[in-house]
Amino acid sequence: MATLTVWKFENWDGANQAIGTLESLAKQKLIKIHDAATVSWQPEKRRPRTRQVRNMTGPGAVGGAFWGMLFGTIFLMPFAGAAIGAAAGAVAGRLIDVGIDDDFIKEVRSQVTPGTSALFLLSSDEETDKVRETFRKTRLRAKLIHINLSDDQETAIHEMFGD
């Protein structure tokens, strides 16, 4: 079963700094990373910058369409006008179909704000306590926001967005 995990960092570049740490944890077999993406929100910017972390993308990757849809729903919809709002309902419906609900979206939206960043992971075999401890030791000050996906939800994501 895959887990969608979101780690929030207290500075706008923390998520990018954490990538090397995650690669090290993966080599130690403390986490198996299927796909990853970051959100970096510089304090003076209106919107965050997002990117898929290509060098961490494994065989279970869901691809840019999934991350684009998720990030659009979380970060762009509050700024969208009425015309875009109607299309946003359809997008949000697809995410709900795969187990990413309004509560998750609201939680991430409320916590990832200007001056912060977040690392989104689709992973398995994660030893969360060891990941958290490693972030603490590297002084990255990460906070965990996390949602488990059932096998059916994981399958739905892969069917919707491809492997």
Secondary structure, 3 states (H helix, E strand, C coil): CCEEEEEEECCCCHHHHHHHHHHHHHHCCCCEEEEEEEEECCCCCCCCEEEECHHHCCCCCCCHHHHHHHHHHHHHHHHCCHHHHHHHHHHHHHHHHCCCCHHHHHHHHHHCCCCCEEEEEEEECCCHHHHHHHHHHCCCCEEEEEEECCHHHHHHHHHHHCC
